């Protein structure tokens, strides 16, 4: 059994009164840059063409921040998981903030090549931690919620013991631990949903909408729960929390954990689809790779920091419907319907991000 490192969060002096145990907080000697300072140097986004990276770039643009997305097109042959590449690339940029949104999210691919998973999920954050500690530059490590399985729907606090069920989760946890070696790093656990627009590699939302538009019955799991948040909602909250000077481990997701079946049904009703197409079934008993099923996150600490509630499931659905990428109910997207309910991708941010 793994035990999560105690989170270190700098909380604002103002905000709703909540219990702030001394062993769960720490103070930075230097606050994170405020927006005016950030404008003078770029925000570097690693994995900028993935689901999250695209949203981060858009939200940064909304806020007038300079951004640089890292890809092979930025520097040919760049491999930020290689020590000889990372500092020589980042040092001249003098970024105000680095956001690591790169990950291999295909669970089978992680099992097939665990060394690649370890390099992307653990070695890269470790190198960023060493670099950030040396430079004093704040950075964000985007992590996962894929740590709990074979239990009922639960909202897990940052301090909850974890039991990673597969290579993806184990290497992401190793990345958290490596990142937290830098006291200036903010590690965010989350479950993001939204539109990426990459044919053949659908996100969960794209998969569900395409299946609903197809008109044929499909399975929707009643015993897989998550605190899914729309990706732009996440990105906006992330920038707000960065501006408050938070560091350490923090959950940032929807304030409500619902089953995949309930989420799809709500999405269908709101989007004008026939929710009866989604057959309410239990997950297969012997999935390979083994998968987490109770991914709920307790976001009360993030809400204290922000001084507001994070979105519930209904508000997440509303944000999906408001997206310019949301298709009409009569439109079937050109996506791979052979995918299951787990998001599939090679590398978030790939193929433009060279990390392996």
DANOR-V839570 format. One record per residue. RES is the residue in three letters. PHI is phi in degrees with one decimal (* if undefined). PSI is psi in degrees with one decimal (* if undefined). OMEGA is omega in radians with two decimals (NA if undefined). Layout:
res | phi | psi | omega
RES | PHI | PSI | OMEGA
RES | PHI | PSI | OMEGA
//
This chain:
res | phi | psi | omega
UNK | * | 129.8 | 3.09
UNK | -89.1 | 151.0 | 3.03
UNK | -122.1 | 130.4 | -3.09
UNK | -67.5 | 136.3 | 3.04
UNK | -58.2 | 142.9 | 3.09
UNK | -61.0 | 131.2 | -3.08
UNK | -74.9 | 152.4 | 3.12
UNK | -123.1 | 110.4 | -3.06
UNK | -125.7 | 130.1 | 2.97
UNK | -88.0 | 116.1 | -3.10
UNK | -98.3 | 148.1 | -3.14
UNK | -68.6 | 155.4 | 3.13
UNK | -72.4 | -27.0 | 3.10
UNK | -106.1 | 157.5 | 3.11
UNK | 136.6 | 177.0 | -3.12
UNK | -57.7 | 141.5 | 3.13
UNK | -71.8 | 121.4 | 3.11
UNK | -140.3 | 160.8 | 3.06
UNK | -68.7 | 125.3 | -3.13
UNK | -124.7 | 80.9 | -3.08
UNK | -60.1 | 139.2 | -3.06
UNK | -61.4 | -32.3 | -3.09
UNK | -80.1 | 1.7 | 3.14
UNK | -114.4 | 8.6 | -3.13
UNK | -135.5 | 160.1 | 3.02
UNK | -150.4 | 157.1 | 3.13
UNK | -109.7 | 135.5 | 3.04
UNK | -82.0 | 141.4 | 3.04
UNK | -75.6 | -25.9 | 3.09
UNK | -123.9 | 118.3 | 3.13
UNK | -67.6 | 156.2 | 3.08
UNK | -65.7 | 154.7 | -3.11
UNK | -60.3 | 139.6 | 3.03
UNK | -83.9 | 165.4 | -3.03
UNK | -50.9 | -41.0 | -3.10
UNK | -62.8 | -36.3 | 3.12
UNK | -72.5 | -38.3 | -3.10
UNK | -61.5 | -32.5 | -3.08
UNK | -63.3 | -22.7 | -3.06
UNK | -80.9 | -16.7 | 3.12
UNK | -142.1 | 156.6 | -2.94
UNK | -77.5 | 154.8 | 2.87
UNK | -91.8 | 118.8 | -3.13
UNK | -92.3 | 126.3 | -3.12
UNK | -113.8 | 111.1 | 3.09
UNK | -89.0 | 121.5 | -3.04
UNK | 90.2 | 40.5 | -2.95
UNK | -76.8 | -11.9 | 3.12
UNK | -97.8 | 0.5 | 3.09
UNK | -81.1 | -178.8 | -3.13
UNK | -54.6 | -53.6 | -3.12
UNK | -72.7 | -43.4 | -3.10
UNK | -57.3 | -41.4 | 3.11
UNK | -60.8 | -43.4 | -3.13
UNK | -67.3 | -41.0 | 3.12
UNK | -60.8 | -43.0 | 3.13
UNK | -62.4 | -41.4 | 3.14
UNK | -65.8 | -47.1 | -3.09
UNK | -66.4 | -39.2 | 3.07
UNK | -60.2 | -40.6 | 3.09
UNK | -63.1 | -40.2 | 3.08
UNK | -57.3 | -32.7 | -3.07
UNK | -95.3 | 7.9 | 3.08
UNK | 73.2 | 24.4 | -3.12
UNK | -93.6 | 141.3 | 3.01
UNK | -74.9 | 136.4 | -3.13
UNK | -130.5 | 152.5 | 3.00
UNK | -135.0 | 116.1 | 3.07
UNK | -86.7 | 131.8 | -3.06
UNK | -91.7 | 126.6 | 3.10
UNK | -156.3 | 175.5 | 3.06
UNK | -61.5 | -26.8 | 3.12
UNK | -72.8 | -22.2 | 3.10
UNK | -69.3 | -53.4 | 3.07
UNK | -138.8 | 112.9 | -3.12
UNK | -54.9 | 130.8 | 3.11
UNK | 79.7 | 5.1 | -3.12
UNK | -62.9 | 133.5 | 3.07
UNK | -134.8 | 97.5 | -3.05
UNK | -72.5 | -11.7 | 3.04
UNK | -84.6 | 10.5 | 3.09
UNK | -114.1 | 124.9 | -3.05
UNK | -56.1 | -37.0 | -3.10
UNK | -70.5 | -13.8 | -3.14
UNK | -100.3 | -36.7 | -2.92
UNK | -65.0 | -58.7 | -3.09
UNK | -63.6 | -44.5 | 3.12
UNK | -60.5 | -27.4 | 3.10
UNK | -80.6 | -45.8 | -3.03
UNK | -79.5 | -36.6 | -3.04
UNK | -55.7 | -48.3 | -3.12
UNK | -65.7 | -24.6 | 3.13
UNK | -73.6 | -28.0 | -3.07
UNK | 46.9 | 56.3 | -3.07
UNK | -65.3 | 150.2 | 3.05
UNK | -79.5 | -23.8 | -3.08
UNK | -160.6 | 141.6 | 3.03
UNK | -120.6 | 133.6 | 3.12
UNK | -119.9 | 117.6 | 3.13
UNK | -97.1 | 101.5 | -3.14
UNK | -109.8 | 15.8 | -3.10
UNK | -87.8 | 137.8 | 3.09
UNK | -163.3 | 151.4 | 2.96
UNK | -93.8 | 108.4 | -3.01
UNK | -98.2 | -7.3 | 3.08
UNK | -77.0 | 111.0 | -3.05
UNK | -62.2 | -39.7 | 3.14
UNK | -65.6 | -37.3 | 3.12
UNK | -64.7 | -35.7 | 3.09
UNK | -64.3 | -41.0 | 3.12
UNK | -67.8 | -36.2 | -3.10
UNK | -71.4 | -31.1 | -3.10
UNK | -137.9 | 73.7 | -3.10
UNK | -63.1 | -26.4 | 3.12
UNK | -67.5 | -38.1 | 3.08
UNK | -66.6 | -41.0 | 3.10
UNK | -60.5 | -43.0 | -3.14
UNK | -65.3 | -37.9 | -3.13
UNK | -65.9 | -47.1 | -3.10
UNK | -72.0 | -44.7 | -2.99
UNK | -86.5 | -25.0 | -3.06
UNK | -120.8 | -47.3 | -3.10
UNK | -65.3 | -45.2 | -3.14
UNK | -59.8 | -50.1 | 3.07
UNK | -59.6 | -35.2 | 3.10
UNK | -63.0 | -42.8 | 3.10
UNK | -66.7 | -39.0 | 3.09
UNK | -64.3 | -36.5 | 3.11
UNK | -64.5 | -44.0 | 3.11
UNK | -62.7 | -43.1 | -3.14
UNK | -66.4 | -46.5 | -3.12
UNK | -63.6 | -38.8 | 3.13
UNK | -65.9 | -39.3 | 3.13
UNK | -69.6 | -40.3 | -3.06
UNK | -87.7 | -21.1 | -3.03
UNK | 73.2 | 23.1 | -3.12
UNK | -94.6 | 129.5 | 3.09
UNK | -70.0 | 149.2 | 3.09
UNK | -153.3 | 160.7 | -3.07
UNK | -120.1 | 128.6 | 3.00
UNK | -105.0 | 115.8 | 3.12
UNK | -86.8 | 120.7 | -3.05
UNK | -109.7 | -152.0 | -2.99
UNK | -135.3 | 174.3 | 3.04
UNK | -117.0 | 16.4 | -2.95
UNK | -87.5 | 54.8 | -2.98
UNK | -121.0 | -6.8 | -3.01
UNK | -131.7 | 137.3 | -3.05
UNK | -149.3 | 161.0 | 3.08
UNK | 58.8 | 32.9 | 3.06
UNK | -135.3 | 174.4 | 3.14
UNK | -78.5 | 171.7 | 3.11
UNK | -59.1 | 123.0 | -3.06
UNK | -143.8 | 144.2 | 2.99
UNK | -94.4 | 112.5 | -3.03
UNK | -92.8 | 128.6 | 3.04
UNK | -75.4 | 167.0 | -3.13
UNK | -60.7 | -29.2 | -3.09
UNK | -88.9 | 0.8 | -3.10
UNK | -64.9 | 135.5 | 3.06
UNK | -59.2 | 145.2 | -3.11
UNK | -121.7 | 157.4 | 3.13
UNK | -141.2 | 84.5 | -3.03
UNK | -60.8 | 127.8 | -3.03
UNK | -89.1 | -8.3 | -3.02
UNK | -156.1 | 178.0 | -3.09
UNK | -63.0 | -40.6 | 3.11
UNK | -55.3 | -52.1 | -3.09
UNK | -66.5 | -40.7 | -3.14
UNK | -63.1 | -42.1 | -3.12
UNK | -73.9 | -33.3 | 3.06
UNK | -65.7 | -39.2 | 3.08
UNK | -64.2 | -41.4 | 3.07
UNK | -60.0 | -36.3 | 3.09
UNK | -66.0 | -38.5 | 3.06
UNK | -59.2 | -48.6 | -3.09
UNK | -63.8 | -38.3 | 3.10
UNK | -66.9 | -42.9 | -3.12
UNK | -63.4 | -38.4 | -3.07
UNK | -72.8 | -3.5 | 2.98
UNK | -66.3 | -22.1 | 3.08
UNK | -96.8 | 113.9 | -3.12
UNK | -65.1 | -10.9 | 3.11
UNK | -93.6 | 5.2 | -3.10
UNK | -93.3 | 143.3 | 3.01
UNK | -110.4 | 118.3 | 3.12
UNK | -103.8 | 123.3 | -3.08
UNK | -114.5 | 119.2 | 2.96
UNK | -87.7 | 138.3 | -3.07
UNK | -160.1 | 175.7 | 2.97
UNK | -142.8 | 102.3 | -3.03
UNK | -98.1 | 147.5 | 3.07
UNK | -134.6 | 154.5 | 3.12
UNK | 158.1 | -160.0 | -3.06
UNK | -111.2 | 129.9 | 3.07
UNK | -108.4 | -34.0 | 3.07
UNK | 76.6 | 36.0 | 3.12
UNK | -114.5 | 105.5 | -3.07
UNK | -56.6 | 135.2 | 3.13
UNK | 86.3 | -8.8 | -3.14
UNK | -133.4 | 66.7 | -3.04
UNK | -70.9 | 145.5 | 2.89
UNK | -74.5 | 172.8 | 3.12
UNK | -57.8 | -45.2 | -3.14
UNK | -64.9 | -44.0 | 3.12
UNK | -62.8 | -40.7 | 3.09
UNK | -60.2 | -48.5 | -3.08
UNK | -64.0 | -44.6 | -3.12
UNK | -66.9 | -38.9 | 3.11
UNK | -66.7 | -39.1 | 3.10
UNK | -65.5 | -42.1 | 3.11
UNK | -63.6 | -41.2 | -3.14
UNK | -69.3 | -23.5 | -3.11
UNK | -69.8 | -21.7 | 3.06
UNK | 81.7 | 2.4 | 3.13
UNK | -108.3 | 144.3 | 3.14
UNK | -61.1 | 147.2 | 3.10
UNK | -148.0 | 164.7 | -3.05
UNK | -87.5 | 138.9 | 3.05
UNK | -132.2 | 125.7 | -2.96
UNK | -79.9 | 132.3 | 3.11
UNK | -89.9 | -13.2 | -3.06
UNK | -121.4 | 30.9 | 2.95
UNK | -124.8 | 116.1 | -3.02
UNK | -118.5 | 146.1 | 3.13
UNK | -153.0 | 154.2 | 3.07
UNK | -96.7 | 60.7 | -3.02
UNK | -67.1 | 137.6 | 3.10
UNK | -126.6 | 140.5 | 3.11
UNK | -63.8 | 140.5 | -2.90
UNK | -62.2 | -34.4 | 3.11
UNK | -74.4 | -33.2 | 3.01
UNK | -59.9 | -43.2 | 3.11
UNK | -62.3 | -47.9 | -3.07
UNK | -61.8 | -41.0 | 3.14
UNK | -65.6 | -44.1 | 3.11
UNK | -64.6 | -37.8 | 3.12
UNK | -59.5 | -48.6 | 3.14
UNK | -63.6 | -36.7 | 3.09
UNK | -62.7 | -43.3 | -3.12
UNK | -69.3 | -39.0 | 3.07
UNK | -57.9 | -43.4 | -3.14
UNK | -64.3 | -21.5 | 3.11
UNK | -85.2 | -6.4 | 3.09
UNK | 84.6 | 24.8 | -3.11
UNK | -74.5 | 142.2 | 3.03
UNK | -135.7 | 168.0 | 3.11
UNK | 93.1 | -159.6 | -3.05
UNK | -97.4 | 130.2 | -3.07
UNK | -146.8 | 138.1 | 3.00
UNK | -83.3 | 132.0 | 3.09
UNK | -138.3 | 101.8 | -3.02
UNK | -159.9 | -167.4 | 3.01
UNK | -67.5 | 151.9 | 3.13
UNK | -81.1 | 0.5 | -3.07
UNK | -131.3 | 134.1 | 3.09
UNK | -105.1 | 122.9 | -3.11
UNK | -129.6 | 159.9 | 3.14
UNK | -72.9 | 158.2 | 3.06
UNK | -58.4 | -39.6 | -3.13
UNK | -63.2 | -45.1 | -3.14
UNK | -67.3 | -37.4 | 3.13
UNK | -64.0 | -46.4 | -3.14
UNK | -63.9 | -40.4 | 3.13
UNK | -61.9 | -44.2 | 3.13
UNK | -65.6 | -39.8 | 3.09
UNK | -63.4 | -41.5 | 3.13
UNK | -63.5 | -47.7 | -3.13
UNK | -60.6 | -46.1 | -3.09
UNK | -69.8 | -31.0 | -3.08
UNK | -93.5 | -1.4 | 3.11
UNK | 85.7 | 24.2 | 3.11
UNK | -101.6 | 168.2 | 3.11
UNK | -87.8 | 104.6 | -3.09
UNK | -67.3 | -16.5 | -3.14
UNK | -68.7 | -16.1 | 3.10
UNK | -66.2 | -26.0 | -3.13
UNK | -85.7 | 104.4 | 3.13
UNK | -74.9 | 126.0 | -3.12
UNK | -81.7 | 108.3 | -3.07
UNK | -134.5 | 161.4 | 3.01
UNK | -80.5 | 155.3 | 3.11
UNK | -66.3 | 154.5 | 3.11
UNK | -58.8 | 141.1 | -3.04
UNK | -69.4 | -25.8 | -3.08
UNK | -128.3 | 64.6 | 3.09
UNK | -71.3 | 140.4 | 3.07
UNK | -130.4 | 123.3 | -0.03
UNK | -65.5 | 159.1 | 3.06
UNK | -62.2 | 141.0 | -3.02
UNK | -125.6 | 149.3 | 3.00
UNK | -69.9 | 149.4 | 3.11
UNK | -126.9 | -19.6 | -3.14
UNK | -114.1 | 88.6 | -2.97
UNK | -103.2 | 13.3 | -3.08
UNK | -60.9 | 142.9 | -3.12
UNK | -122.7 | 132.2 | 3.04
UNK | -82.5 | 113.8 | -3.05
UNK | -104.5 | 18.0 | -3.07
UNK | -61.3 | -35.4 | -3.14
UNK | -68.7 | -39.2 | 3.06
UNK | -63.8 | -37.3 | 3.12
UNK | -66.3 | -35.9 | 3.06
UNK | -62.1 | -46.4 | 3.13
UNK | -59.6 | -45.8 | -3.06
UNK | -76.9 | -23.9 | -3.06
UNK | 71.8 | 23.2 | 3.11
UNK | -155.2 | 164.2 | 3.08
UNK | -79.8 | 143.2 | 2.97
UNK | -79.7 | 161.9 | -3.04
UNK | -65.0 | 147.1 | 2.98
UNK | -88.8 | -178.2 | -3.06
UNK | -61.5 | -38.5 | 3.13
UNK | -62.9 | -39.6 | 3.13
UNK | -70.9 | -30.7 | 3.04
UNK | -65.8 | -44.2 | 3.09
UNK | -59.7 | -43.5 | 3.13
UNK | -58.9 | -41.0 | -3.14
UNK | -66.7 | -37.2 | 3.08
UNK | -63.3 | -45.6 | -3.13
UNK | -63.9 | -31.1 | -3.11
UNK | -79.6 | -8.6 | -3.11
UNK | -67.5 | 138.4 | 3.05
UNK | -58.8 | -22.3 | -3.13
UNK | -83.0 | -6.9 | -3.11
UNK | -65.9 | 119.3 | -3.11
UNK | -79.8 | 159.9 | 2.98
UNK | -69.3 | 156.0 | -3.07
UNK | -62.2 | -19.2 | -3.12
UNK | -90.4 | -3.7 | -3.07
UNK | -100.0 | 126.8 | 3.06
UNK | -100.2 | 118.6 | -3.09
UNK | -72.5 | 152.2 | 3.14
UNK | -82.5 | 79.6 | -3.10
UNK | -132.2 | 165.8 | -3.11
UNK | -84.7 | 104.6 | -3.12
UNK | -81.1 | 1.6 | 3.03
UNK | -78.7 | -9.5 | 3.13
UNK | -70.8 | 154.5 | 3.08
UNK | -94.7 | -164.1 | -3.01
UNK | -77.4 | -5.3 | 3.05
UNK | -87.2 | 138.8 | 3.06
UNK | -58.5 | 142.7 | 3.10
UNK | -121.9 | 137.3 | 3.11
UNK | -163.6 | 160.4 | 3.04
UNK | -79.3 | -71.9 | 3.04
UNK | -134.7 | 128.0 | 3.04
UNK | -60.3 | 121.9 | -3.06
UNK | 98.8 | -12.5 | 3.12
UNK | -90.4 | 166.3 | 0.11
UNK | -79.6 | 2.9 | -3.07
UNK | -76.5 | -16.7 | -3.13
UNK | -98.1 | 122.1 | 3.14
UNK | -99.8 | 99.7 | -3.10
UNK | -117.6 | -23.3 | -3.06
UNK | -90.8 | * | NA
//
